[in-house]
Amino acid sequence: MKRIQLKHTRLAAGLMAVLLPALACAVATARQELQDALRSKPNLDRGAELFRNCAVCHGPQGGGTRDGGVPRIAGQHISVLAKQLVDYRHDRRWDIRMEHFADKHHLVDSQAIADVTAYIHELTVEAAPGVGDGELVAHGANVYGRRCAGCHGESGQGSAKNVIPRVAGQHYDYLMRQIYDAVDGRRPNFSPTHIRMLATLDRSDIVGLADYLSRLDPSKQPDAPVRAAAR
């Protein structure tokens, strides 16, 4: 029995010796791709062409769907959009549709990421987002002020510099799903610190928080210097 256990221990150690360098290489590759995209000078005309694929789901103005099946991406910070695309390309965020359209067949390089994200950032949406029933909005505002505003900003504006998403005006159902996905391990690009914080919220906290954020007007929330968030 001891020989079997020793053999298994050596096998596990051998696998780790192979996997850890590969994982470190993948992380470094993703980080470099993101840095290259953010350093590139975007071409908005090419971005408009690339966005045609995105518009099939996100809509021609990047408004997503009120049922939360597709998020509102118009006006989102370029750094945030680029990071999400890179994460989809490197198995750091999961969605079969996004993994397909974010691949190197559709976005061939970091310049393509720079082009399409800059175009999306310039879009504006007139239609109102999907919201909740309004019963817990005041509670959600309190939760946001205590737990979230320190990173996402007082008005949900996020920070381009710190790669913190603008969450004001996002669809209620989408926000709900992302919080639960993060806590349940379906959003690997959320940091452990962020996940632990979200896990302390009960259902009324989450419902109120999502409803409150969905009702904020993103057009009136400029980027602001806030402290770095655990994403």
Secondary structure, 3 states (H helix, E strand, C coil): CHHHHHHHHHHHHHHHHHHHHHHHHHHHHHHHHHHHHHHCCCCHHHHHHHHHHHHHHHCCCCCCCCCCCCCCCCCCCHHHHHHHHHHHHCCCCCCHHHHHHCCCCCCCCHHHHHHHHHHHHHCCCCCCCCCCCCCCHHHHHHHHHHHCHHHHCCCCCCECCCCECCCCCCCHHHHHHHHHHHHCCCCCCCCHHHHHHHHCCCHHHHHHHHHHHHCCCHHHCCCCCCCCCCC
